[in-house]
Every structure is written in structure tokens, then in C-alpha cells.
Amino acid sequence: MRILVIGSGGREHALVWKFRQSLRVSEIFVAPGNGGTCGEGATNVPVAVDDLDALVALARREKIDLVVPGPELPLTLGIVDRMREAGIACFGPDAYCARLEGSKAFAKEIMDRAEVPTARCAVFSDPEMAKNHVVKVGAPLVIKADGLAAGKGVVVAGNSQEALQAVSDIMDARAFGAAGDRVVLEECLVGEEASFLCFCDGERAVPLPSAQDHKAAWDGDKGPNTGGMGAYSPAPVLSDDQLEEMADLTIRPILRELARDGHPFVGVLYAGLMLTADGPKVLEYNVRFGDPECQPLLARLEGDLAQVMLDCVNGKLDPASLGYSAQTALGVVLTAKGYPRAYPKGLVIKGIEEAEALPGVKVFHSGTVVKDQVLISSGGRVLCVTALGDDLPAAQKAAYAALEKIQMPDGFYRTDIGDKGIRRLAGQSGTSGSSGK
């Protein structure tokens, strides 16, 4: 089987790494890839994720059997529709279904039709009407840019002034460009977040183990929202024996609604959950693997990922084909200092081999390139150092021990990834405000 992975982040490196373990996979191409994907024996091809014409041409030229888009952008642009027209299998939802992530307002409409529990909200395309709503309802309030904003178009406002400023930044100052044409103003839910993902074949949904992401830039869940600073699986807040019930509540009703619309959902459907005192509520949906949740999830996956994805595309998903290690996996993201705001690039990275020499450790590249045989940083999120352990404390200890082996000037990482889960395991749960992606 010849596979094309679309994307350049840690999620895509993890996908390539897992595909390489399949006896069915003969060759892997990545567009555009990074310094880690080429290290897995894959061929990086300099094609942008939003250049659909070039991606289709690449898939045809290389006689690709399965295309796997990693990020949301090519999915929302319709890469699955284009590959389908070309007769090439592509793991992911069509453009209609991808609107679940591409438009938060659309996702709210589908949730309402499917009777999926979620936060109360109002949608506005006029900034003055949005600001009047803020004055009327007060705070706390969650302000979301309707469109794609690289995981950063969400503000949790503790007071009305912060909420008004967020509306102005998104709609007037166009902080996220066209993503801010509309805003979704939501009630601020209180509880603990969890990431819940399912493989879907248009009709069936098979849950993956739970995970927990860390969106805030700094320790203690403080600071600006990021694309994700670390994750672990399983998340003690959502146990394995709750997964089927959660799928019945948050995933399968969505599949039924989309099928009624004539667009069966194929791919990974990801529900960002807030586990509140009133029960679970969906913060939002993503239509692909999360990054960095993908890294610990795939570290635990036992089975042939390429075959599972093909089965989804062909409407033949078999729950028995999926298994997971009983161990815990935890990943910590190493960033360039300053991320998610201004940050330096071109930082020299050393010590990855030493880190991976530790038991159970795999370092996934997020924003790296190889230049003149030297590995350097090319993005804000640079690496995701992932480790397996017999339990959450062991996985946490192993990941941070591996991080100490890596040298990168002006590097930064959170030092508390996993602490929340460890506190819960010890019977000391905490709460946090809703954030979303």
C-alpha cells in the first residue's frame, strides 16, 4: 500500500511512524512533511496543504492507494471530494461534514438538531450587535471566531470588558482574518475538559481511549490559548467503561444527522468535552486527530492503522481490529520561547537520539526542518516528547526525563502536563473554565 499523508506537524509525524509499522505499507509520501517524517523513511514532497490541485496530481503520479489529511484546512477545502472524484481513497470527511470544524455556528446547528448537550450560545455577524449582547448578558463569556483560527480563535472572558475587547479584536481588528466574519458567544461552562475521538465509517463509530489536552501556554492552565502544549491518554476524568455511553451521547447522533443530510461522516470525529456538574457537554467538534492528542493515542494503538482507515473509507469498520496498550502515554510539547505570539525560528536542536534511547520514549517533530544536515526549528511548536509508562506518574516522569536530554536555545515547555490527572487519581480533582480549540 502506498500512502500520502498531508501535513507538516507532530500529528503527521505520528501517523507516518504508525504507518511504517504496518506490513501492508510499502511507501509513504508526506506533503510537505518535516524533519521527523523524512527520518522515518518517508519521502517529503514540497506541496502545500491547501494546494488541492497539486495534491491530487501528486496522488495520481505516485499511484497512491490511501490519502490521509492531517490538518483541518485541506478537509474544509474539500480534499476528500477532490480525491473521490479522482478515484483515490481518502480518509476523512467531505467538505460538507468538515464544516463541523470549519464553522462553529454550523456545528451548533447540527448539535441542536441532534440534541447533543452543549453550551447556550448566540451567533452574530454584526460586531455592534455582538457587543450589545455582551452588555446584555454579562460575563463570564466565551467568544469564538466562527471559522478556522489555528486553534487560537477562542477567548474566555472573565468580565464584560474582556469580552468586548475580544469581539473587537476578532471582528473589528480582524485578528483571525475571515474566521472572524461571525462570532459565537457562549456561556462559560465549568468543569474538566477531555478529548473524545472516534473512528467513523459513515454509519458506525468506534471510540478511541480518552485523552486530555492542555491548551493554555503556561503552567496552571494560564496564559493565551495555543495549538496544544501537551496531552496524555487515558484521561482519568473519562474512564474506558464510559466510552460507549459517551459515543451514544456525543458522536452517533451527529453521524445520524449528517447521514440524513446525504453526507455520511468518514474519518475521525473529535468531540471536545467539558465534564460539568450537569453532565458532559460538547465544546466543539474537530474532524481529524488532535495535535498533540494524536501522539499519545497512536503510541498506545495496537493494530494496523492503515487497514483501519481503509475499512472506514469502505464502510467496513470492525471494532475488533482496534486494540490499545494498557499503558499510559504522555506527550509534552517543546516550543520556541514566545509562542503562540512572536517567536524565533532556526533554533538548532540536539539530543533527540539520547532522549529516544530512554525506554518507551518517542520524539515527534512538529516544526522542524533539516538544513545542511542540521536539525533546526521552523515553527512555534517544535517537538512533542512522548513516553509510555505503566501509569500516569510513570509516563510523566519518563517524558520529562527525555526532555532534559534535548538541547534547544530559547526553548520552552509546560512543567505540569499530567498533574491534573494525577491529582484526580489521588482524589483531588480541580475545575477550569471552558476554552475549546
Summary of the structure (lengths in Angstrom):
residues: 437
radius of gyration: 20.4
end to end distance: 33.6
largest distance: 60.0
contacts: 1652
relative contact order: 0.14
helix: 34%
strand: 30%
